Amino acid sequence: MGLLDTVSEVLANSTQRAPGDGGDDGSAGSYWCDDCTVRVRDVDVDDEGLDRDPDGAPLCPNCAAPMRFEHAGGSGCAC
Ligand SMILES: [Zn+2]
């Protein structure tokens, strides 16, 4: 276990809030298609009617590739 693991744990814990806390809509992040730079928020996947792969990842509406989930950052800093 190194420093990066500790930082990741702290970040993960800080984003685990009760639903409704902060007045947001429950979104934990967004799904991305890296090839198409398409982004769909997790709470919008069902509204968009996207299919999902066996792992539960939504499929890109543009190229039908499984999309990558990215947590919404608290500070927005990914470094
Ligand atoms: Zn795509």
PDB file of the backbone (N, CA, C, O) and the ligand in Angstrom, with CONECT records:
HET     ZN  A 101       1
ATOM      1  N   MET A   1       0.838  -1.205   0.000  1.00  0.00           N
ATOM      2  CA  MET A   1       0.000   0.000   0.000  1.00  0.00           C
ATOM      3  C   MET A   1       0.874   1.257   0.000  1.00  0.00           C
ATOM      4  O   MET A   1       1.724   1.414   0.876  1.00  0.00           O
ATOM      5  N   GLY A   2       0.685   2.107  -0.923  1.00  0.00           N
ATOM      6  CA  GLY A   2       1.485   3.323  -0.996  1.00  0.00           C
ATOM      7  C   GLY A   2       0.644   4.558  -0.758  1.00  0.00           C
ATOM      8  O   GLY A   2      -0.527   4.488  -0.386  1.00  0.00           O
ATOM      9  N   LEU A   3       1.271   5.667  -0.982  1.00  0.00           N
ATOM     10  CA  LEU A   3       0.590   6.941  -0.739  1.00  0.00           C
ATOM     11  C   LEU A   3      -0.623   7.106  -1.648  1.00  0.00           C
ATOM     12  O   LEU A   3      -1.652   7.631  -1.224  1.00  0.00           O
ATOM     13  N   LEU A   4      -0.503   6.662  -2.889  1.00  0.00           N
ATOM     14  CA  LEU A   4      -1.609   6.839  -3.821  1.00  0.00           C
ATOM     15  C   LEU A   4      -2.842   6.076  -3.361  1.00  0.00           C
ATOM     16  O   LEU A   4      -3.965   6.554  -3.518  1.00  0.00           O
ATOM     17  N   ASP A   5      -2.637   4.881  -2.788  1.00  0.00           N
ATOM     18  CA  ASP A   5      -3.786   4.114  -2.297  1.00  0.00           C
ATOM     19  C   ASP A   5      -4.499   4.874  -1.189  1.00  0.00           C
ATOM     20  O   ASP A   5      -5.729   4.919  -1.148  1.00  0.00           O
ATOM     21  N   THR A   6      -3.725   5.466  -0.295  1.00  0.00           N
ATOM     22  CA  THR A   6      -4.318   6.209   0.810  1.00  0.00           C
ATOM     23  C   THR A   6      -5.123   7.394   0.279  1.00  0.00           C
ATOM     24  O   THR A   6      -6.242   7.641   0.728  1.00  0.00           O
ATOM     25  N   VAL A   7      -4.554   8.118  -0.669  1.00  0.00           N
ATOM     26  CA  VAL A   7      -5.257   9.274  -1.235  1.00  0.00           C
ATOM     27  C   VAL A   7      -6.548   8.834  -1.906  1.00  0.00           C
ATOM     28  O   VAL A   7      -7.578   9.495  -1.771  1.00  0.00           O
ATOM     29  N   SER A   8      -6.498   7.716  -2.633  1.00  0.00           N
ATOM     30  CA  SER A   8      -7.686   7.232  -3.316  1.00  0.00           C
ATOM     31  C   SER A   8      -8.783   6.874  -2.318  1.00  0.00           C
ATOM     32  O   SER A   8      -9.962   7.131  -2.560  1.00  0.00           O
ATOM     33  N   GLU A   9      -8.386   6.279  -1.196  1.00  0.00           N
ATOM     34  CA  GLU A   9      -9.374   5.916  -0.187  1.00  0.00           C
ATOM     35  C   GLU A   9     -10.042   7.159   0.391  1.00  0.00           C
ATOM     36  O   GLU A   9     -11.258   7.189   0.584  1.00  0.00           O
ATOM     37  N   VAL A  10      -9.246   8.170   0.662  1.00  0.00           N
ATOM     38  CA  VAL A  10      -9.802   9.404   1.222  1.00  0.00           C
ATOM     39  C   VAL A  10     -10.774  10.032   0.243  1.00  0.00           C
ATOM     40  O   VAL A  10     -11.854  10.478   0.631  1.00  0.00           O
ATOM     41  N   LEU A  11     -10.392  10.066  -1.029  1.00  0.00           N
ATOM     42  CA  LEU A  11     -11.262  10.656  -2.040  1.00  0.00           C
ATOM     43  C   LEU A  11     -12.557   9.869  -2.166  1.00  0.00           C
ATOM     44  O   LEU A  11     -13.634  10.451  -2.299  1.00  0.00           O
ATOM     45  N   ALA A  12     -12.451   8.539  -2.126  1.00  0.00           N
ATOM     46  CA  ALA A  12     -13.637   7.704  -2.266  1.00  0.00           C
ATOM     47  C   ALA A  12     -14.587   7.931  -1.102  1.00  0.00           C
ATOM     48  O   ALA A  12     -15.799   8.040  -1.286  1.00  0.00           O
ATOM     49  N   ASN A  13     -14.027   8.002   0.096  1.00  0.00           N
ATOM     50  CA  ASN A  13     -14.872   8.205   1.268  1.00  0.00           C
ATOM     51  C   ASN A  13     -15.559   9.564   1.237  1.00  0.00           C
ATOM     52  O   ASN A  13     -16.708   9.696   1.657  1.00  0.00           O
ATOM     53  N   SER A  14     -14.852  10.570   0.738  1.00  0.00           N
ATOM     54  CA  SER A  14     -15.404  11.921   0.766  1.00  0.00           C
ATOM     55  C   SER A  14     -16.553  12.083  -0.212  1.00  0.00           C
ATOM     56  O   SER A  14     -17.355  13.009  -0.083  1.00  0.00           O
ATOM     57  N   THR A  15     -16.641  11.180  -1.202  1.00  0.00           N
ATOM     58  CA  THR A  15     -17.709  11.312  -2.185  1.00  0.00           C
ATOM     59  C   THR A  15     -18.913  10.445  -1.839  1.00  0.00           C
ATOM     60  O   THR A  15     -19.933  10.487  -2.526  1.00  0.00           O
ATOM     61  N   GLN A  16     -18.790   9.653  -0.762  1.00  0.00           N
ATOM     62  CA  GLN A  16     -19.912   8.808  -0.383  1.00  0.00           C
ATOM     63  C   GLN A  16     -20.836   9.571   0.557  1.00  0.00           C
ATOM     64  O   GLN A  16     -20.661   9.552   1.776  1.00  0.00           O
ATOM     65  N   ARG A  17     -21.801  10.230  -0.020  1.00  0.00           N
ATOM     66  CA  ARG A  17     -22.725  11.034   0.766  1.00  0.00           C
ATOM     67  C   ARG A  17     -24.131  10.464   0.628  1.00  0.00           C
ATOM     68  O   ARG A  17     -24.441   9.734  -0.313  1.00  0.00           O
ATOM     69  N   ALA A  18     -24.957  10.815   1.583  1.00  0.00           N
ATOM     70  CA  ALA A  18     -26.334  10.345   1.540  1.00  0.00           C
ATOM     71  C   ALA A  18     -27.042  10.962   0.333  1.00  0.00           C
ATOM     72  O   ALA A  18     -26.765  12.102  -0.038  1.00  0.00           O
ATOM     73  N   PRO A  19     -27.949  10.212  -0.270  1.00  0.00           N
ATOM     74  CA  PRO A  19     -28.701  10.766  -1.401  1.00  0.00           C
ATOM     75  C   PRO A  19     -29.411  12.060  -1.003  1.00  0.00           C
ATOM     76  O   PRO A  19     -30.028  12.143   0.059  1.00  0.00           O
ATOM     77  N   GLY A  20     -29.316  13.035  -1.846  1.00  0.00           N
ATOM     78  CA  GLY A  20     -29.972  14.300  -1.561  1.00  0.00           C
ATOM     79  C   GLY A  20     -29.085  15.275  -0.828  1.00  0.00           C
ATOM     80  O   GLY A  20     -29.380  16.469  -0.790  1.00  0.00           O
ATOM     81  N   ASP A  21     -27.994  14.788  -0.238  1.00  0.00           N
ATOM     82  CA  ASP A  21     -27.092  15.695   0.461  1.00  0.00           C
ATOM     83  C   ASP A  21     -26.414  16.608  -0.550  1.00  0.00           C
ATOM     84  O   ASP A  21     -25.824  16.138  -1.523  1.00  0.00           O
ATOM     85  N   GLY A  22     -26.497  17.887  -0.323  1.00  0.00           N
ATOM     86  CA  GLY A  22     -25.900  18.823  -1.254  1.00  0.00           C
ATOM     87  C   GLY A  22     -26.870  19.259  -2.337  1.00  0.00           C
ATOM     88  O   GLY A  22     -26.561  20.155  -3.122  1.00  0.00           O
ATOM     89  N   GLY A  23     -28.038  18.637  -2.389  1.00  0.00           N
ATOM     90  CA  GLY A  23     -29.068  19.090  -3.316  1.00  0.00           C
ATOM     91  C   GLY A  23     -28.820  18.689  -4.758  1.00  0.00           C
ATOM     92  O   GLY A  23     -29.433  19.249  -5.666  1.00  0.00           O
ATOM     93  N   ASP A  24     -27.919  17.715  -4.993  1.00  0.00           N
ATOM     94  CA  ASP A  24     -27.730  17.294  -6.385  1.00  0.00           C
ATOM     95  C   ASP A  24     -28.783  16.246  -6.759  1.00  0.00           C
ATOM     96  O   ASP A  24     -29.699  15.970  -5.984  1.00  0.00           O
ATOM     97  N   ASP A  25     -28.644  15.681  -7.926  1.00  0.00           N
ATOM     98  CA  ASP A  25     -29.674  14.760  -8.416  1.00  0.00           C
ATOM     99  C   ASP A  25     -29.283  13.301  -8.278  1.00  0.00           C
ATOM    100  O   ASP A  25     -29.903  12.438  -8.899  1.00  0.00           O
ATOM    101  N   GLY A  26     -28.259  13.005  -7.471  1.00  0.00           N
ATOM    102  CA  GLY A  26     -27.870  11.631  -7.238  1.00  0.00           C
ATOM    103  C   GLY A  26     -26.851  11.109  -8.225  1.00  0.00           C
ATOM    104  O   GLY A  26     -26.482   9.936  -8.166  1.00  0.00           O
ATOM    105  N   SER A  27     -26.396  11.935  -9.111  1.00  0.00           N
ATOM    106  CA  SER A  27     -25.394  11.491 -10.082  1.00  0.00           C
ATOM    107  C   SER A  27     -24.055  11.279  -9.397  1.00  0.00           C
ATOM    108  O   SER A  27     -23.585  12.133  -8.645  1.00  0.00           O
ATOM    109  N   ALA A  28     -23.439  10.116  -9.669  1.00  0.00           N
ATOM    110  CA  ALA A  28     -22.126   9.824  -9.094  1.00  0.00           C
ATOM    111  C   ALA A  28     -21.015  10.073 -10.102  1.00  0.00           C
ATOM    112  O   ALA A  28     -19.833   9.978  -9.770  1.00  0.00           O
ATOM    113  N   GLY A  29     -21.394  10.387 -11.322  1.00  0.00           N
ATOM    114  CA  GLY A  29     -20.376  10.590 -12.352  1.00  0.00           C
ATOM    115  C   GLY A  29     -20.983  10.433 -13.739  1.00  0.00           C
ATOM    116  O   GLY A  29     -22.198  10.518 -13.915  1.00  0.00           O
ATOM    117  N   SER A  30     -20.123  10.206 -14.711  1.00  0.00           N
ATOM    118  CA  SER A  30     -20.576  10.129 -16.089  1.00  0.00           C
ATOM    119  C   SER A  30     -19.903   8.971 -16.809  1.00  0.00           C
ATOM    120  O   SER A  30     -18.821   8.527 -16.424  1.00  0.00           O
ATOM    121  N   TYR A  31     -20.551   8.493 -17.849  1.00  0.00           N
ATOM    122  CA  TYR A  31     -19.965   7.483 -18.718  1.00  0.00           C
ATOM    123  C   TYR A  31     -19.408   8.166 -19.962  1.00  0.00           C
ATOM    124  O   TYR A  31     -20.041   9.044 -20.549  1.00  0.00           O
ATOM    125  N   TRP A  32     -18.209   7.739 -20.347  1.00  0.00           N
ATOM    126  CA  TRP A  32     -17.527   8.336 -21.497  1.00  0.00           C
ATOM    127  C   TRP A  32     -17.264   7.280 -22.562  1.00  0.00           C
ATOM    128  O   TRP A  32     -16.961   6.129 -22.251  1.00  0.00           O
ATOM    129  N   CYS A  33     -17.382   7.686 -23.818  1.00  0.00           N
ATOM    130  CA  CYS A  33     -16.796   6.927 -24.923  1.00  0.00           C
ATOM    131  C   CYS A  33     -15.563   7.684 -25.365  1.00  0.00           C
ATOM    132  O   CYS A  33     -15.662   8.796 -25.884  1.00  0.00           O
ATOM    133  N   ASP A  34     -14.396   7.082 -25.162  1.00  0.00           N
ATOM    134  CA  ASP A  34     -13.155   7.784 -25.471  1.00  0.00           C
ATOM    135  C   ASP A  34     -12.993   8.026 -26.970  1.00  0.00           C
ATOM    136  O   ASP A  34     -12.394   9.021 -27.378  1.00  0.00           O
ATOM    137  N   ASP A  35     -13.520   7.129 -27.780  1.00  0.00           N
ATOM    138  CA  ASP A  35     -13.370   7.286 -29.219  1.00  0.00           C
ATOM    139  C   ASP A  35     -14.205   8.443 -29.740  1.00  0.00           C
ATOM    140  O   ASP A  35     -13.767   9.191 -30.614  1.00  0.00           O
ATOM    141  N   CYS A  36     -15.404   8.584 -29.202  1.00  0.00           N
ATOM    142  CA  CYS A  36     -16.335   9.582 -29.741  1.00  0.00           C
ATOM    143  C   CYS A  36     -16.391  10.828 -28.863  1.00  0.00           C
ATOM    144  O   CYS A  36     -17.021  11.819 -29.234  1.00  0.00           O
ATOM    145  N   THR A  37     -15.742  10.786 -27.708  1.00  0.00           N
ATOM    146  CA  THR A  37     -15.843  11.842 -26.704  1.00  0.00           C
ATOM    147  C   THR A  37     -17.303  12.153 -26.388  1.00  0.00           C
ATOM    148  O   THR A  37     -17.689  13.303 -26.179  1.00  0.00           O
ATOM    149  N   VAL A  38     -18.106  11.074 -26.361  1.00  0.00           N
ATOM    150  CA  VAL A  38     -19.501  11.190 -25.951  1.00  0.00           C
ATOM    151  C   VAL A  38     -19.571  11.018 -24.441  1.00  0.00           C
ATOM    152  O   VAL A  38     -18.943  10.115 -23.887  1.00  0.00           O
ATOM    153  N   ARG A  39     -20.328  11.876 -23.776  1.00  0.00           N
ATOM    154  CA  ARG A  39     -20.491  11.753 -22.334  1.00  0.00           C
ATOM    155  C   ARG A  39     -21.967  11.651 -22.006  1.00  0.00           C
ATOM    156  O   ARG A  39     -22.784  12.427 -22.501  1.00  0.00           O
ATOM    157  N   VAL A  40     -22.302  10.667 -21.150  1.00  0.00           N
ATOM    158  CA  VAL A  40     -23.674  10.532 -20.669  1.00  0.00           C
ATOM    159  C   VAL A  40     -23.615  10.398 -19.154  1.00  0.00           C
ATOM    160  O   VAL A  40     -22.915   9.521 -18.646  1.00  0.00           O
ATOM    161  N   ARG A  41     -24.313  11.223 -18.438  1.00  0.00           N
ATOM    162  CA  ARG A  41     -24.323  11.112 -16.981  1.00  0.00           C
ATOM    163  C   ARG A  41     -25.023   9.825 -16.560  1.00  0.00           C
ATOM    164  O   ARG A  41     -25.945   9.362 -17.230  1.00  0.00           O
ATOM    165  N   ASP A  42     -24.576   9.252 -15.442  1.00  0.00           N
ATOM    166  CA  ASP A  42     -25.129   7.963 -15.019  1.00  0.00           C
ATOM    167  C   ASP A  42     -26.641   8.041 -14.817  1.00  0.00           C
ATOM    168  O   ASP A  42     -27.352   7.076 -15.096  1.00  0.00           O
ATOM    169  N   VAL A  43     -27.129   9.168 -14.342  1.00  0.00           N
ATOM    170  CA  VAL A  43     -28.565   9.300 -14.089  1.00  0.00           C
ATOM    171  C   VAL A  43     -29.358   9.496 -15.383  1.00  0.00           C
ATOM    172  O   VAL A  43     -30.588   9.436 -15.375  1.00  0.00           O
ATOM    173  N   ASP A  44     -28.649   9.730 -16.499  1.00  0.00           N
ATOM    174  CA  ASP A  44     -29.323   9.956 -17.774  1.00  0.00           C
ATOM    175  C   ASP A  44     -29.297   8.732 -18.689  1.00  0.00           C
ATOM    176  O   ASP A  44     -29.898   8.739 -19.763  1.00  0.00           O
ATOM    177  N   VAL A  45     -28.583   7.663 -18.248  1.00  0.00           N
ATOM    178  CA  VAL A  45     -28.431   6.483 -19.113  1.00  0.00           C
ATOM    179  C   VAL A  45     -29.797   5.897 -19.472  1.00  0.00           C
ATOM    180  O   VAL A  45     -30.068   5.602 -20.636  1.00  0.00           O
ATOM    181  N   ASP A  46     -30.649   5.732 -18.469  1.00  0.00           N
ATOM    182  CA  ASP A  46     -31.954   5.131 -18.742  1.00  0.00           C
ATOM    183  C   ASP A  46     -32.838   6.071 -19.568  1.00  0.00           C
ATOM    184  O   ASP A  46     -33.584   5.632 -20.444  1.00  0.00           O
ATOM    185  N   ASP A  47     -32.741   7.379 -19.271  1.00  0.00           N
ATOM    186  CA  ASP A  47     -33.523   8.337 -20.043  1.00  0.00           C
ATOM    187  C   ASP A  47     -33.110   8.336 -21.506  1.00  0.00           C
ATOM    188  O   ASP A  47     -33.934   8.508 -22.405  1.00  0.00           O
ATOM    189  N   GLU A  48     -31.799   8.136 -21.726  1.00  0.00           N
ATOM    190  CA  GLU A  48     -31.295   8.118 -23.101  1.00  0.00           C
ATOM    191  C   GLU A  48     -31.646   6.812 -23.801  1.00  0.00           C
ATOM    192  O   GLU A  48     -31.544   6.716 -25.024  1.00  0.00           O
ATOM    193  N   GLY A  49     -32.062   5.800 -23.027  1.00  0.00           N
ATOM    194  CA  GLY A  49     -32.432   4.517 -23.622  1.00  0.00           C
ATOM    195  C   GLY A  49     -31.241   3.714 -24.119  1.00  0.00           C
ATOM    196  O   GLY A  49     -31.364   2.941 -25.069  1.00  0.00           O
ATOM    197  N   LEU A  50     -30.083   3.895 -23.478  1.00  0.00           N
ATOM    198  CA  LEU A  50     -28.883   3.192 -23.932  1.00  0.00           C
ATOM    199  C   LEU A  50     -28.932   1.729 -23.522  1.00  0.00           C
ATOM    200  O   LEU A  50     -29.406   1.397 -22.436  1.00  0.00           O
ATOM    201  N   ASP A  51     -28.440   0.856 -24.394  1.00  0.00           N
ATOM    202  CA  ASP A  51     -28.272  -0.557 -24.043  1.00  0.00           C
ATOM    203  C   ASP A  51     -27.081  -0.689 -23.116  1.00  0.00           C
ATOM    204  O   ASP A  51     -26.236   0.201 -23.032  1.00  0.00           O
ATOM    205  N   ARG A  52     -27.027  -1.830 -22.413  1.00  0.00           N
ATOM    206  CA  ARG A  52     -25.904  -2.087 -21.511  1.00  0.00           C
ATOM    207  C   ARG A  52     -25.228  -3.397 -21.877  1.00  0.00           C
ATOM    208  O   ARG A  52     -25.858  -4.322 -22.390  1.00  0.00           O
ATOM    209  N   ASP A  53     -23.914  -3.454 -21.599  1.00  0.00           N
ATOM    210  CA  ASP A  53     -23.208  -4.709 -21.811  1.00  0.00           C
ATOM    211  C   ASP A  53     -23.414  -5.595 -20.586  1.00  0.00           C
ATOM    212  O   ASP A  53     -24.000  -5.143 -19.602  1.00  0.00           O
ATOM    213  N   PRO A  54     -22.938  -6.875 -20.618  1.00  0.00           N
ATOM    214  CA  PRO A  54     -23.189  -7.803 -19.491  1.00  0.00           C
ATOM    215  C   PRO A  54     -22.639  -7.304 -18.168  1.00  0.00           C
ATOM    216  O   PRO A  54     -23.088  -7.749 -17.111  1.00  0.00           O
ATOM    217  N   ASP A  55     -21.679  -6.389 -18.199  1.00  0.00           N
ATOM    218  CA  ASP A  55     -21.125  -5.845 -16.963  1.00  0.00           C
ATOM    219  C   ASP A  55     -21.914  -4.652 -16.453  1.00  0.00           C
ATOM    220  O   ASP A  55     -21.613  -4.116 -15.387  1.00  0.00           O
ATOM    221  N   GLY A  56     -22.925  -4.230 -17.210  1.00  0.00           N
ATOM    222  CA  GLY A  56     -23.739  -3.112 -16.777  1.00  0.00           C
ATOM    223  C   GLY A  56     -23.295  -1.777 -17.321  1.00  0.00           C
ATOM    224  O   GLY A  56     -23.908  -0.750 -17.032  1.00  0.00           O
ATOM    225  N   ALA A  57     -22.237  -1.779 -18.104  1.00  0.00           N
ATOM    226  CA  ALA A  57     -21.776  -0.518 -18.687  1.00  0.00           C
ATOM    227  C   ALA A  57     -22.657  -0.161 -19.880  1.00  0.00           C
ATOM    228  O   ALA A  57     -22.925  -1.017 -20.723  1.00  0.00           O
ATOM    229  N   PRO A  58     -23.106   1.073 -19.963  1.00  0.00           N
ATOM    230  CA  PRO A  58     -23.919   1.470 -21.114  1.00  0.00           C
ATOM    231  C   PRO A  58     -23.088   1.467 -22.388  1.00  0.00           C
ATOM    232  O   PRO A  58     -21.870   1.643 -22.358  1.00  0.00           O
ATOM    233  N   LEU A  59     -23.770   1.263 -23.500  1.00  0.00           N
ATOM    234  CA  LEU A  59     -23.084   1.241 -24.796  1.00  0.00           C
ATOM    235  C   LEU A  59     -23.213   2.595 -25.462  1.00  0.00           C
ATOM    236  O   LEU A  59     -24.273   3.220 -25.440  1.00  0.00           O
ATOM    237  N   CYS A  60     -22.121   3.033 -26.050  1.00  0.00           N
ATOM    238  CA  CYS A  60     -22.083   4.330 -26.718  1.00  0.00           C
ATOM    239  C   CYS A  60     -23.186   4.424 -27.773  1.00  0.00           C
ATOM    240  O   CYS A  60     -23.307   3.526 -28.607  1.00  0.00           O
ATOM    241  N   PRO A  61     -23.992   5.489 -27.756  1.00  0.00           N
ATOM    242  CA  PRO A  61     -25.056   5.643 -28.752  1.00  0.00           C
ATOM    243  C   PRO A  61     -24.510   5.886 -30.147  1.00  0.00           C
ATOM    244  O   PRO A  61     -25.242   5.782 -31.131  1.00  0.00           O
ATOM    245  N   ASN A  62     -23.238   6.208 -30.235  1.00  0.00           N
ATOM    246  CA  ASN A  62     -22.632   6.527 -31.527  1.00  0.00           C
ATOM    247  C   ASN A  62     -21.955   5.320 -32.174  1.00  0.00           C
ATOM    248  O   ASN A  62     -22.138   5.064 -33.365  1.00  0.00           O
ATOM    249  N   CYS A  63     -21.151   4.558 -31.365  1.00  0.00           N
ATOM    250  CA  CYS A  63     -20.385   3.452 -31.941  1.00  0.00           C
ATOM    251  C   CYS A  63     -20.679   2.120 -31.253  1.00  0.00           C
ATOM    252  O   CYS A  63     -20.121   1.095 -31.646  1.00  0.00           O
ATOM    253  N   ALA A  64     -21.547   2.111 -30.227  1.00  0.00           N
ATOM    254  CA  ALA A  64     -21.985   0.894 -29.547  1.00  0.00           C
ATOM    255  C   ALA A  64     -20.880   0.204 -28.757  1.00  0.00           C
ATOM    256  O   ALA A  64     -21.012  -0.974 -28.426  1.00  0.00           O
ATOM    257  N   ALA A  65     -19.798   0.907 -28.449  1.00  0.00           N
ATOM    258  CA  ALA A  65     -18.750   0.357 -27.599  1.00  0.00           C
ATOM    259  C   ALA A  65     -19.116   0.596 -26.135  1.00  0.00           C
ATOM    260  O   ALA A  65     -19.754   1.598 -25.815  1.00  0.00           O
ATOM    261  N   PRO A  66     -18.712  -0.326 -25.232  1.00  0.00           N
ATOM    262  CA  PRO A  66     -18.965  -0.089 -23.810  1.00  0.00           C
ATOM    263  C   PRO A  66     -18.301   1.202 -23.353  1.00  0.00           C
ATOM    264  O   PRO A  66     -17.166   1.499 -23.726  1.00  0.00           O
ATOM    265  N   MET A  67     -19.015   1.953 -22.550  1.00  0.00           N
ATOM    266  CA  MET A  67     -18.501   3.256 -22.127  1.00  0.00           C
ATOM    267  C   MET A  67     -17.793   3.133 -20.788  1.00  0.00           C
ATOM    268  O   MET A  67     -18.063   2.210 -20.020  1.00  0.00           O
ATOM    269  N   ARG A  68     -16.896   4.053 -20.511  1.00  0.00           N
ATOM    270  CA  ARG A  68     -16.055   4.046 -19.311  1.00  0.00           C
ATOM    271  C   ARG A  68     -16.651   4.991 -18.272  1.00  0.00           C
ATOM    272  O   ARG A  68     -16.965   6.144 -18.566  1.00  0.00           O
ATOM    273  N   PHE A  69     -16.799   4.476 -17.042  1.00  0.00           N
ATOM    274  CA  PHE A  69     -17.372   5.306 -15.988  1.00  0.00           C
ATOM    275  C   PHE A  69     -16.304   6.179 -15.350  1.00  0.00           C
ATOM    276  O   PHE A  69     -15.193   5.725 -15.075  1.00  0.00           O
ATOM    277  N   GLU A  70     -16.650   7.418 -15.121  1.00  0.00           N
ATOM    278  CA  GLU A  70     -15.730   8.336 -14.456  1.00  0.00           C
ATOM    279  C   GLU A  70     -16.483   9.049 -13.347  1.00  0.00           C
ATOM    280  O   GLU A  70     -17.486   9.719 -13.590  1.00  0.00           O
ATOM    281  N   HIS A  71     -15.978   8.893 -12.109  1.00  0.00           N
ATOM    282  CA  HIS A  71     -16.634   9.541 -10.985  1.00  0.00           C
ATOM    283  C   HIS A  71     -16.532  11.056 -11.106  1.00  0.00           C
ATOM    284  O   HIS A  71     -15.518  11.601 -11.543  1.00  0.00           O
ATOM    285  N   ALA A  72     -17.593  11.706 -10.714  1.00  0.00           N
ATOM    286  CA  ALA A  72     -17.551  13.161 -10.644  1.00  0.00           C
ATOM    287  C   ALA A  72     -16.595  13.561  -9.538  1.00  0.00           C
ATOM    288  O   ALA A  72     -16.753  13.135  -8.394  1.00  0.00           O
ATOM    289  N   GLY A  73     -15.620  14.363  -9.862  1.00  0.00           N
ATOM    290  CA  GLY A  73     -14.618  14.747  -8.875  1.00  0.00           C
ATOM    291  C   GLY A  73     -15.132  15.812  -7.935  1.00  0.00           C
ATOM    292  O   GLY A  73     -15.861  16.716  -8.344  1.00  0.00           O
ATOM    293  N   GLY A  74     -14.753  15.706  -6.679  1.00  0.00           N
ATOM    294  CA  GLY A  74     -15.166  16.734  -5.727  1.00  0.00           C
ATOM    295  C   GLY A  74     -14.494  18.052  -6.029  1.00  0.00           C
ATOM    296  O   GLY A  74     -15.141  19.099  -6.031  1.00  0.00           O
ATOM    297  N   SER A  75     -13.184  18.006  -6.287  1.00  0.00           N
ATOM    298  CA  SER A  75     -12.442  19.237  -6.536  1.00  0.00           C
ATOM    299  C   SER A  75     -12.246  19.477  -8.025  1.00  0.00           C
ATOM    300  O   SER A  75     -11.902  20.586  -8.433  1.00  0.00           O
ATOM    301  N   GLY A  76     -12.464  18.441  -8.848  1.00  0.00           N
ATOM    302  CA  GLY A  76     -12.235  18.577 -10.265  1.00  0.00           C
ATOM    303  C   GLY A  76     -10.780  18.409 -10.637  1.00  0.00           C
ATOM    304  O   GLY A  76     -10.432  18.508 -11.813  1.00  0.00           O
ATOM    305  N   CYS A  77      -9.920  18.158  -9.663  1.00  0.00           N
ATOM    306  CA  CYS A  77      -8.496  17.958  -9.955  1.00  0.00           C
ATOM    307  C   CYS A  77      -8.203  16.476 -10.089  1.00  0.00           C
ATOM    308  O   CYS A  77      -8.457  15.712  -9.158  1.00  0.00           O
ATOM    309  N   ALA A  78      -7.677  16.058 -11.222  1.00  0.00           N
ATOM    310  CA  ALA A  78      -7.408  14.650 -11.480  1.00  0.00           C
ATOM    311  C   ALA A  78      -5.930  14.320 -11.352  1.00  0.00           C
ATOM    312  O   ALA A  78      -5.497  13.241 -11.756  1.00  0.00           O
ATOM    313  N   CYS A  79      -5.153  15.240 -10.792  1.00  0.00           N
ATOM    314  CA  CYS A  79      -3.716  15.002 -10.762  1.00  0.00           C
ATOM    315  C   CYS A  79      -3.263  14.332  -9.472  1.00  0.00           C
ATOM    316  O   CYS A  79      -2.074  14.066  -9.299  1.00  0.00           O
TER     317      CYS A  79
HETATM  318 ZN    ZN A 101     -18.485   5.842 -29.201  1.00  0.00          ZN2+
END
